[in-house]
Amino acid sequence: MLLATVPTRAEAPLKRSRAVQELICEAGAALDRLDVAQAREFWGAAYDIERSNVAMCNLGQL
């Protein structure tokens, strides 16, 4: 039996606000300094502004 399939496309990444993008950059800089606590705070602030899976996953890892 043949099933017709619709090709799936990857969803376009969400546009982040400038504030969230700055927090993500700060989190990356904090991790470069090995300041995990500060990086977690930045990711938490980013998650409070825009609830995303990426932010949630990074919070969980940190």
PyMOL Python script that loads the backbone (N, CA, C, O; Angstrom):
from pymol import cmd

cmd.read_pdbstr("""\
ATOM      1  N   MET A   1       0.842  -1.183   0.000  1.00  0.00           N
ATOM      2  CA  MET A   1       0.000   0.000   0.000  1.00  0.00           C
ATOM      3  C   MET A   1       0.884   1.242   0.000  1.00  0.00           C
ATOM      4  O   MET A   1       1.803   1.354   0.810  1.00  0.00           O
ATOM      5  N   LEU A   2       0.614   2.140  -0.876  1.00  0.00           N
ATOM      6  CA  LEU A   2       1.389   3.376  -0.961  1.00  0.00           C
ATOM      7  C   LEU A   2       0.679   4.485  -0.213  1.00  0.00           C
ATOM      8  O   LEU A   2      -0.532   4.674  -0.333  1.00  0.00           O
ATOM      9  N   LEU A   3       1.450   5.196   0.545  1.00  0.00           N
ATOM     10  CA  LEU A   3       0.894   6.324   1.269  1.00  0.00           C
ATOM     11  C   LEU A   3       1.468   7.609   0.692  1.00  0.00           C
ATOM     12  O   LEU A   3       2.675   7.736   0.489  1.00  0.00           O
ATOM     13  N   ALA A   4       0.592   8.542   0.438  1.00  0.00           N
ATOM     14  CA  ALA A   4       1.061   9.842  -0.047  1.00  0.00           C
ATOM     15  C   ALA A   4       1.604  10.616   1.144  1.00  0.00           C
ATOM     16  O   ALA A   4       0.935  10.756   2.168  1.00  0.00           O
ATOM     17  N   THR A   5       2.797  11.105   1.000  1.00  0.00           N
ATOM     18  CA  THR A   5       3.379  11.885   2.085  1.00  0.00           C
ATOM     19  C   THR A   5       3.621  13.307   1.618  1.00  0.00           C
ATOM     20  O   THR A   5       3.933  13.565   0.455  1.00  0.00           O
ATOM     21  N   VAL A   6       3.474  14.183   2.525  1.00  0.00           N
ATOM     22  CA  VAL A   6       3.732  15.588   2.253  1.00  0.00           C
ATOM     23  C   VAL A   6       5.136  15.887   2.755  1.00  0.00           C
ATOM     24  O   VAL A   6       5.449  15.616   3.915  1.00  0.00           O
ATOM     25  N   PRO A   7       5.975  16.437   1.906  1.00  0.00           N
ATOM     26  CA  PRO A   7       7.318  16.751   2.385  1.00  0.00           C
ATOM     27  C   PRO A   7       7.241  17.746   3.544  1.00  0.00           C
ATOM     28  O   PRO A   7       6.510  18.736   3.493  1.00  0.00           O
ATOM     29  N   THR A   8       8.001  17.460   4.566  1.00  0.00           N
ATOM     30  CA  THR A   8       7.986  18.359   5.717  1.00  0.00           C
ATOM     31  C   THR A   8       9.155  19.317   5.629  1.00  0.00           C
ATOM     32  O   THR A   8      10.233  18.972   5.144  1.00  0.00           O
ATOM     33  N   ARG A   9       8.930  20.476   6.089  1.00  0.00           N
ATOM     34  CA  ARG A   9       9.962  21.502   6.110  1.00  0.00           C
ATOM     35  C   ARG A   9      10.300  21.818   7.555  1.00  0.00           C
ATOM     36  O   ARG A   9       9.444  21.758   8.438  1.00  0.00           O
ATOM     37  N   ALA A  10      11.523  22.144   7.776  1.00  0.00           N
ATOM     38  CA  ALA A  10      11.899  22.612   9.106  1.00  0.00           C
ATOM     39  C   ALA A  10      11.269  23.986   9.317  1.00  0.00           C
ATOM     40  O   ALA A  10      11.204  24.807   8.402  1.00  0.00           O
ATOM     41  N   GLU A  11      10.815  24.211  10.528  1.00  0.00           N
ATOM     42  CA  GLU A  11      10.219  25.507  10.816  1.00  0.00           C
ATOM     43  C   GLU A  11      11.307  26.571  10.872  1.00  0.00           C
ATOM     44  O   GLU A  11      12.425  26.322  11.321  1.00  0.00           O
ATOM     45  N   ALA A  12      10.957  27.735  10.416  1.00  0.00           N
ATOM     46  CA  ALA A  12      11.910  28.846  10.468  1.00  0.00           C
ATOM     47  C   ALA A  12      12.167  29.218  11.925  1.00  0.00           C
ATOM     48  O   ALA A  12      11.243  29.211  12.739  1.00  0.00           O
ATOM     49  N   PRO A  13      13.406  29.542  12.256  1.00  0.00           N
ATOM     50  CA  PRO A  13      13.678  29.925  13.638  1.00  0.00           C
ATOM     51  C   PRO A  13      12.916  31.191  13.998  1.00  0.00           C
ATOM     52  O   PRO A  13      12.701  32.069  13.163  1.00  0.00           O
ATOM     53  N   LEU A  14      12.521  31.261  15.240  1.00  0.00           N
ATOM     54  CA  LEU A  14      11.779  32.425  15.694  1.00  0.00           C
ATOM     55  C   LEU A  14      12.703  33.633  15.762  1.00  0.00           C
ATOM     56  O   LEU A  14      13.888  33.521  16.073  1.00  0.00           O
ATOM     57  N   LYS A  15      12.132  34.771  15.464  1.00  0.00           N
ATOM     58  CA  LYS A  15      12.886  36.019  15.585  1.00  0.00           C
ATOM     59  C   LYS A  15      12.917  36.381  17.065  1.00  0.00           C
ATOM     60  O   LYS A  15      11.879  36.462  17.722  1.00  0.00           O
ATOM     61  N   ARG A  16      14.111  36.595  17.570  1.00  0.00           N
ATOM     62  CA  ARG A  16      14.249  36.959  18.972  1.00  0.00           C
ATOM     63  C   ARG A  16      14.272  38.479  19.100  1.00  0.00           C
ATOM     64  O   ARG A  16      14.757  39.193  18.223  1.00  0.00           O
ATOM     65  N   SER A  17      13.730  38.948  20.224  1.00  0.00           N
ATOM     66  CA  SER A  17      13.800  40.383  20.477  1.00  0.00           C
ATOM     67  C   SER A  17      15.242  40.768  20.786  1.00  0.00           C
ATOM     68  O   SER A  17      16.066  39.923  21.137  1.00  0.00           O
ATOM     69  N   ARG A  18      15.520  42.017  20.653  1.00  0.00           N
ATOM     70  CA  ARG A  18      16.874  42.503  20.915  1.00  0.00           C
ATOM     71  C   ARG A  18      17.280  42.226  22.361  1.00  0.00           C
ATOM     72  O   ARG A  18      18.423  41.850  22.625  1.00  0.00           O
ATOM     73  N   ALA A  19      16.352  42.409  23.293  1.00  0.00           N
ATOM     74  CA  ALA A  19      16.654  42.183  24.716  1.00  0.00           C
ATOM     75  C   ALA A  19      17.045  40.731  24.962  1.00  0.00           C
ATOM     76  O   ALA A  19      18.002  40.454  25.685  1.00  0.00           O
ATOM     77  N   VAL A  20      16.308  39.812  24.363  1.00  0.00           N
ATOM     78  CA  VAL A  20      16.603  38.390  24.549  1.00  0.00           C
ATOM     79  C   VAL A  20      17.926  38.038  23.893  1.00  0.00           C
ATOM     80  O   VAL A  20      18.715  37.281  24.460  1.00  0.00           O
ATOM     81  N   GLN A  21      18.180  38.574  22.711  1.00  0.00           N
ATOM     82  CA  GLN A  21      19.446  38.296  22.036  1.00  0.00           C
ATOM     83  C   GLN A  21      20.627  38.787  22.861  1.00  0.00           C
ATOM     84  O   GLN A  21      21.655  38.114  22.932  1.00  0.00           O
ATOM     85  N   GLU A  22      20.489  39.946  23.481  1.00  0.00           N
ATOM     86  CA  GLU A  22      21.564  40.472  24.334  1.00  0.00           C
ATOM     87  C   GLU A  22      21.779  39.581  25.560  1.00  0.00           C
ATOM     88  O   GLU A  22      22.918  39.346  25.963  1.00  0.00           O
ATOM     89  N   LEU A  23      20.695  39.089  26.150  1.00  0.00           N
ATOM     90  CA  LEU A  23      20.814  38.195  27.308  1.00  0.00           C
ATOM     91  C   LEU A  23      21.517  36.894  26.922  1.00  0.00           C
ATOM     92  O   LEU A  23      22.329  36.370  27.685  1.00  0.00           O
ATOM     93  N   ILE A  24      21.204  36.381  25.743  1.00  0.00           N
ATOM     94  CA  ILE A  24      21.841  35.150  25.278  1.00  0.00           C
ATOM     95  C   ILE A  24      23.338  35.376  25.057  1.00  0.00           C
ATOM     96  O   ILE A  24      24.158  34.520  25.388  1.00  0.00           O
ATOM     97  N   CYS A  25      23.681  36.524  24.500  1.00  0.00           N
ATOM     98  CA  CYS A  25      25.106  36.844  24.312  1.00  0.00           C
ATOM     99  C   CYS A  25      25.816  36.973  25.655  1.00  0.00           C
ATOM    100  O   CYS A  25      26.944  36.505  25.810  1.00  0.00           O
ATOM    101  N   GLU A  26      25.162  37.601  26.620  1.00  0.00           N
ATOM    102  CA  GLU A  26      25.742  37.729  27.954  1.00  0.00           C
ATOM    103  C   GLU A  26      25.898  36.361  28.623  1.00  0.00           C
ATOM    104  O   GLU A  26      26.877  36.111  29.326  1.00  0.00           O
ATOM    105  N   ALA A  27      24.937  35.494  28.399  1.00  0.00           N
ATOM    106  CA  ALA A  27      25.028  34.138  28.957  1.00  0.00           C
ATOM    107  C   ALA A  27      26.221  33.404  28.356  1.00  0.00           C
ATOM    108  O   ALA A  27      26.940  32.700  29.065  1.00  0.00           O
ATOM    109  N   GLY A  28      26.429  33.562  27.076  1.00  0.00           N
ATOM    110  CA  GLY A  28      27.574  32.942  26.426  1.00  0.00           C
ATOM    111  C   GLY A  28      28.885  33.478  26.966  1.00  0.00           C
ATOM    112  O   GLY A  28      29.831  32.720  27.179  1.00  0.00           O
ATOM    113  N   ALA A  29      28.943  34.788  27.188  1.00  0.00           N
ATOM    114  CA  ALA A  29      30.155  35.401  27.739  1.00  0.00           C
ATOM    115  C   ALA A  29      30.391  34.904  29.164  1.00  0.00           C
ATOM    116  O   ALA A  29      31.533  34.661  29.554  1.00  0.00           O
ATOM    117  N   ALA A  30      29.327  34.753  29.938  1.00  0.00           N
ATOM    118  CA  ALA A  30      29.465  34.251  31.307  1.00  0.00           C
ATOM    119  C   ALA A  30      29.999  32.818  31.293  1.00  0.00           C
ATOM    120  O   ALA A  30      30.831  32.458  32.126  1.00  0.00           O
ATOM    121  N   LEU A  31      29.531  32.014  30.367  1.00  0.00           N
ATOM    122  CA  LEU A  31      30.031  30.643  30.277  1.00  0.00           C
ATOM    123  C   LEU A  31      31.495  30.621  29.850  1.00  0.00           C
ATOM    124  O   LEU A  31      32.256  29.761  30.292  1.00  0.00           O
ATOM    125  N   ASP A  32      31.894  31.557  28.998  1.00  0.00           N
ATOM    126  CA  ASP A  32      33.300  31.657  28.608  1.00  0.00           C
ATOM    127  C   ASP A  32      34.175  31.949  29.823  1.00  0.00           C
ATOM    128  O   ASP A  32      35.325  31.513  29.892  1.00  0.00           O
ATOM    129  N   ARG A  33      33.613  32.699  30.791  1.00  0.00           N
ATOM    130  CA  ARG A  33      34.339  33.012  32.029  1.00  0.00           C
ATOM    131  C   ARG A  33      34.165  31.909  33.081  1.00  0.00           C
ATOM    132  O   ARG A  33      34.681  32.011  34.194  1.00  0.00           O
ATOM    133  N   LEU A  34      33.425  30.847  32.705  1.00  0.00           N
ATOM    134  CA  LEU A  34      33.103  29.733  33.612  1.00  0.00           C
ATOM    135  C   LEU A  34      32.243  30.176  34.793  1.00  0.00           C
ATOM    136  O   LEU A  34      32.308  29.589  35.873  1.00  0.00           O
ATOM    137  N   ASP A  35      31.440  31.211  34.578  1.00  0.00           N
ATOM    138  CA  ASP A  35      30.508  31.695  35.598  1.00  0.00           C
ATOM    139  C   ASP A  35      29.129  31.112  35.304  1.00  0.00           C
ATOM    140  O   ASP A  35      28.270  31.763  34.708  1.00  0.00           O
ATOM    141  N   VAL A  36      28.944  29.879  35.735  1.00  0.00           N
ATOM    142  CA  VAL A  36      27.719  29.143  35.418  1.00  0.00           C
ATOM    143  C   VAL A  36      26.493  29.780  36.071  1.00  0.00           C
ATOM    144  O   VAL A  36      25.424  29.843  35.463  1.00  0.00           O
ATOM    145  N   ALA A  37      26.647  30.248  37.297  1.00  0.00           N
ATOM    146  CA  ALA A  37      25.512  30.858  38.001  1.00  0.00           C
ATOM    147  C   ALA A  37      25.009  32.096  37.260  1.00  0.00           C
ATOM    148  O   ALA A  37      23.803  32.292  37.110  1.00  0.00           O
ATOM    149  N   GLN A  38      25.931  32.919  36.804  1.00  0.00           N
ATOM    150  CA  GLN A  38      25.540  34.128  36.074  1.00  0.00           C
ATOM    151  C   GLN A  38      24.893  33.765  34.736  1.00  0.00           C
ATOM    152  O   GLN A  38      23.904  34.379  34.335  1.00  0.00           O
ATOM    153  N   ALA A  39      25.447  32.775  34.054  1.00  0.00           N
ATOM    154  CA  ALA A  39      24.874  32.342  32.778  1.00  0.00           C
ATOM    155  C   ALA A  39      23.447  31.846  32.981  1.00  0.00           C
ATOM    156  O   ALA A  39      22.566  32.127  32.168  1.00  0.00           O
ATOM    157  N   ARG A  40      23.220  31.108  34.068  1.00  0.00           N
ATOM    158  CA  ARG A  40      21.864  30.617  34.352  1.00  0.00           C
ATOM    159  C   ARG A  40      20.899  31.766  34.607  1.00  0.00           C
ATOM    160  O   ARG A  40      19.739  31.712  34.198  1.00  0.00           O
ATOM    161  N   GLU A  41      21.379  32.809  35.286  1.00  0.00           N
ATOM    162  CA  GLU A  41      20.525  33.973  35.526  1.00  0.00           C
ATOM    163  C   GLU A  41      20.151  34.656  34.214  1.00  0.00           C
ATOM    164  O   GLU A  41      19.004  35.061  34.026  1.00  0.00           O
ATOM    165  N   PHE A  42      21.120  34.783  33.310  1.00  0.00           N
ATOM    166  CA  PHE A  42      20.826  35.397  32.012  1.00  0.00           C
ATOM    167  C   PHE A  42      19.814  34.558  31.233  1.00  0.00           C
ATOM    168  O   PHE A  42      18.879  35.104  30.648  1.00  0.00           O
ATOM    169  N   TRP A  43      19.994  33.228  31.222  1.00  0.00           N
ATOM    170  CA  TRP A  43      19.040  32.378  30.511  1.00  0.00           C
ATOM    171  C   TRP A  43      17.662  32.438  31.169  1.00  0.00           C
ATOM    172  O   TRP A  43      16.641  32.396  30.483  1.00  0.00           O
ATOM    173  N   GLY A  44      17.635  32.537  32.490  1.00  0.00           N
ATOM    174  CA  GLY A  44      16.352  32.670  33.198  1.00  0.00           C
ATOM    175  C   GLY A  44      15.642  33.958  32.820  1.00  0.00           C
ATOM    176  O   GLY A  44      14.427  33.974  32.618  1.00  0.00           O
ATOM    177  N   ALA A  45      16.400  35.029  32.727  1.00  0.00           N
ATOM    178  CA  ALA A  45      15.811  36.309  32.326  1.00  0.00           C
ATOM    179  C   ALA A  45      15.300  36.237  30.890  1.00  0.00           C
ATOM    180  O   ALA A  45      14.230  36.762  30.583  1.00  0.00           O
ATOM    181  N   ALA A  46      16.058  35.591  30.016  1.00  0.00           N
ATOM    182  CA  ALA A  46      15.621  35.434  28.623  1.00  0.00           C
ATOM    183  C   ALA A  46      14.336  34.611  28.567  1.00  0.00           C
ATOM    184  O   ALA A  46      13.428  34.916  27.794  1.00  0.00           O
ATOM    185  N   TYR A  47      14.268  33.560  29.397  1.00  0.00           N
ATOM    186  CA  TYR A  47      13.069  32.711  29.412  1.00  0.00           C
ATOM    187  C   TYR A  47      11.855  33.482  29.937  1.00  0.00           C
ATOM    188  O   TYR A  47      10.735  33.280  29.467  1.00  0.00           O
ATOM    189  N   ASP A  48      12.083  34.364  30.911  1.00  0.00           N
ATOM    190  CA  ASP A  48      10.972  35.164  31.437  1.00  0.00           C
ATOM    191  C   ASP A  48      10.391  36.089  30.377  1.00  0.00           C
ATOM    192  O   ASP A  48       9.190  36.360  30.374  1.00  0.00           O
ATOM    193  N   ILE A  49      11.240  36.575  29.476  1.00  0.00           N
ATOM    194  CA  ILE A  49      10.773  37.478  28.424  1.00  0.00           C
ATOM    195  C   ILE A  49      10.104  36.696  27.295  1.00  0.00           C
ATOM    196  O   ILE A  49       8.987  37.013  26.888  1.00  0.00           O
ATOM    197  N   GLU A  50      10.791  35.679  26.796  1.00  0.00           N
ATOM    198  CA  GLU A  50      10.266  34.865  25.686  1.00  0.00           C
ATOM    199  C   GLU A  50      10.429  33.399  26.039  1.00  0.00           C
ATOM    200  O   GLU A  50      11.541  32.872  26.014  1.00  0.00           O
ATOM    201  N   ARG A  51       9.361  32.759  26.358  1.00  0.00           N
ATOM    202  CA  ARG A  51       9.402  31.345  26.748  1.00  0.00           C
ATOM    203  C   ARG A  51       9.687  30.493  25.515  1.00  0.00           C
ATOM    204  O   ARG A  51       8.843  30.336  24.632  1.00  0.00           O
ATOM    205  N   SER A  52      10.901  29.949  25.484  1.00  0.00           N
ATOM    206  CA  SER A  52      11.296  29.130  24.342  1.00  0.00           C
ATOM    207  C   SER A  52      11.899  27.825  24.838  1.00  0.00           C
ATOM    208  O   SER A  52      12.379  27.730  25.968  1.00  0.00           O
ATOM    209  N   ASN A  53      11.863  26.830  23.973  1.00  0.00           N
ATOM    210  CA  ASN A  53      12.471  25.543  24.316  1.00  0.00           C
ATOM    211  C   ASN A  53      13.977  25.658  24.479  1.00  0.00           C
ATOM    212  O   ASN A  53      14.567  24.981  25.320  1.00  0.00           O
ATOM    213  N   VAL A  54      14.597  26.510  23.679  1.00  0.00           N
ATOM    214  CA  VAL A  54      16.043  26.694  23.760  1.00  0.00           C
ATOM    215  C   VAL A  54      16.425  27.224  25.135  1.00  0.00           C
ATOM    216  O   VAL A  54      17.361  26.725  25.760  1.00  0.00           O
ATOM    217  N   ALA A  55      15.704  28.229  25.602  1.00  0.00           N
ATOM    218  CA  ALA A  55      16.005  28.791  26.922  1.00  0.00           C
ATOM    219  C   ALA A  55      15.757  27.760  28.021  1.00  0.00           C
ATOM    220  O   ALA A  55      16.549  27.633  28.955  1.00  0.00           O
ATOM    221  N   MET A  56      14.662  27.033  27.904  1.00  0.00           N
ATOM    222  CA  MET A  56      14.344  26.027  28.908  1.00  0.00           C
ATOM    223  C   MET A  56      15.417  24.931  28.950  1.00  0.00           C
ATOM    224  O   MET A  56      15.818  24.494  30.029  1.00  0.00           O
ATOM    225  N   CYS A  57      15.872  24.497  27.795  1.00  0.00           N
ATOM    226  CA  CYS A  57      16.910  23.459  27.744  1.00  0.00           C
ATOM    227  C   CYS A  57      18.214  23.958  28.351  1.00  0.00           C
ATOM    228  O   CYS A  57      18.882  23.228  29.083  1.00  0.00           O
ATOM    229  N   ASN A  58      18.576  25.204  28.048  1.00  0.00           N
ATOM    230  CA  ASN A  58      19.806  25.744  28.627  1.00  0.00           C
ATOM    231  C   ASN A  58      19.683  25.904  30.131  1.00  0.00           C
ATOM    232  O   ASN A  58      20.644  25.650  30.856  1.00  0.00           O
ATOM    233  N   LEU A  59      18.527  26.317  30.611  1.00  0.00           N
ATOM    234  CA  LEU A  59      18.328  26.389  32.059  1.00  0.00           C
ATOM    235  C   LEU A  59      18.482  25.020  32.698  1.00  0.00           C
ATOM    236  O   LEU A  59      19.106  24.892  33.752  1.00  0.00           O
ATOM    237  N   GLY A  60      17.930  24.018  32.081  1.00  0.00           N
ATOM    238  CA  GLY A  60      18.036  22.661  32.604  1.00  0.00           C
ATOM    239  C   GLY A  60      19.466  22.157  32.627  1.00  0.00           C
ATOM    240  O   GLY A  60      19.868  21.454  33.554  1.00  0.00           O
ATOM    241  N   GLN A  61      20.229  22.515  31.614  1.00  0.00           N
ATOM    242  CA  GLN A  61      21.629  22.064  31.564  1.00  0.00           C
ATOM    243  C   GLN A  61      22.480  22.796  32.594  1.00  0.00           C
ATOM    244  O   GLN A  61      23.425  22.226  33.140  1.00  0.00           O
ATOM    245  N   LEU A  62      22.154  24.038  32.857  1.00  0.00           N
ATOM    246  CA  LEU A  62      22.957  24.813  33.791  1.00  0.00           C
ATOM    247  C   LEU A  62      22.511  24.573  35.218  1.00  0.00           C
ATOM    248  O   LEU A  62      23.079  25.148  36.147  1.00  0.00           O
TER     249      LEU A  62
END
""", "prot")
cmd.dss("prot")
cmd.show_as("cartoon", "prot")
cmd.util.cbc("prot")
cmd.orient("prot")
